[in-house]
Amino acid sequence: MAGGTFIAVVGPSGSGKDSLIRAALARRTDVAMARRVITRPADATEDFEPVLTTDFELRQAAGEFALSWAAHGLLYGISNRIDADSNAGRHVLANLSRSVIDQARRRFQPFRVVVVDAPAEVLAIRLAGRGREDAADIVARLERAKYLRPDGADVTVVDNGGELETAVAAFLATMPQPVSA
């Protein structure tokens, strides 16, 4: 059986990456999610494995992560277990940092990037609604969102600044067809 495509989902905080990933998982049985390990307490709005920094570092040293990075004062990792999903012919969606795109391109083939974006005013409202950051942190996140998007033939941009169902349709349209046996 052919392997699935690794799809890196990137974009600024508040762009709705997790909402689009959840929608894709609900509609496509051939898609799996790479569950992140994060050194942050559990959060009802995101599906990730919360761990202490010391535990993360031990797991990283043991080679448990296919990808790992630091961002926003936290450590993030994607377990090597995602290889089993890809080898079984499932496409794998991963909410990644733009900083590990090149590393992911080298690690996974076939590979695609979907950049999820929204206007700054929409991002600001969503970030404030999460209640995790104060006003200064929100401004800092919006400034980081202005950085250059990843580029390349494997990159597609999805605007999630309007109706969610419109963005879901655009997101699903970026995904490859199911892998045949």
N, C-alpha and C positions, 0 to 999 in steps of 0.2 A: 504494500500500500504506500502511496506517495505521502510525503509529509505535508503538513499544513503550513500556512503562511504566518509568520510572526508579524503582528500589526502593532506598531508603537503608536499609542495615542498620547499626543502631547498638546500643550497649550497653557495659557496663563491660568492661575488659580481663579476659580469662579466661572470658568468657561463652560462647564457642564460635561467634562470628560466622563465622569462616573455615571451620569444620567444616560449618556449615549451608550456606554458600555453595557449598563444594565438592560437597556432596551434591545440591544443586539443579542444579548444572551437569552432574553425572553423570546425572541423571534427566530433564532437560528440554533438548531441543535448541534450543528457542526462547529460551533464556536465555544472556546473555553476562555476563562479569564486567568491571567497570571496574578495571583493574589500577592499583594505586596506585604513585606515585613517592614514595620516602621517603628522607630523608637519614640512613640507618642502614645498617650493613653487612648483607649478605644473611643470611637466616634460613631454615633448612630447614622451619620450621613455617608460614611465610607466603609467599604468592606476591606479590612486589612488585618494582619496579625500584629497586635501591639506587643512590643518586647522592651526590656530594659537595654540600655546601651551596652552593658557588659555582656549580656546574652547575645546581642547582635554581633558584637566583635568576636565572640567565641565561635559562633556559627560561620562568620565570614572567614575566620582563620582556618576553619575546618573545610573550606571550599564548598559550602552549601549553596552559595548564590551564583546564579548564571550571570546576573548583573547586580551591581551595588553602587550607590552614590550618596553624597551628602548634599542636602539642600535645606535652607530655612532653619539651620541649626539642628536638623534631624538626620538620621541615617535611614536609608531605604534599601531594600533588597528584593530581588525576584529569585525564588527558589529554582534549583536545577530540575525540580519535578515537572516543570513545564515541558521538558523535552519529551516526556511520555505522551502528553496530549498531542504535540506536533507529530511525533512518530506514529501515532494512531490515526493521523489524517485530519485532526481538528485544527482549525485556525485558532491562534492564540492572540488575544487582545491584552495589551499591557499599558497601564497608565504610567508613563515614564517621564523623567526629566529630559528636557532638550539637551542637557549636558552629556547624556549617555547614548545619544543617537548613533554616533560613529562607532562606539563600542558594540552596540546592538547590531548594527549593520555587519560588522565583522563576525559576530557570534551566530547570527541566525540567517538562514536562507531557505526559502524565499522570504523577503522582508519588504514591508511597506510602512510608511509614516502617514498618519492622519493628524493634521493640526486642527484642533478645535479652538475656535476663537469667537469673540463677541465684542461689541463696542465697549470702550472704557466705562461709560456710565452704567451699563448693564453689569459689568464685572464688579464695580464698586457696590452696587445694590446687593448683589449675591454674596460678596465677601462680608458685608455688614450683617446680612441675614444669618450667616453661619455663627457669628458671635465668638469666633476663635481669636480674632485680631482686633486691636484697638485702631483708632483712626490713623495713627502714624504708620502702623504695620500695613494697613490697607493701601495707603499712598505708596509705600515702598514696593508692595506687590504690583501695583499698577505701573510703577516705573519699570520694574523688571519685565513686565508684559510687553513693553515696547521693543525689547531686544529682537534681533533678526530671527525670523522663522527659519527652521531647517529648510534646505533646498535640495533639489535633485529630482530625477525622473520618478522616484518612488514616493514622492510627497504629494498629498492632496489636502486641500483646506476645506473645512466644513464650518459654515457660519452658524453658531448657536445663539444668536442674539435676539431671535424672534420666537415663533411658536416652536415648542419642543418637537412636535410631530414632523414638522418640516425639516428640522435638523436631523431627526432620527432617519427619515427617508434618505437624506443626503449621505448620512453616515453609512447606512446599509448599502448604498449604491457604490461606496468605495471598496467594499469587501469582495474578495474573490469568491467564486462559486464554490460549492462544496467539493471536497476532494473525492474523486471516484476511486473505487477499489481496483 
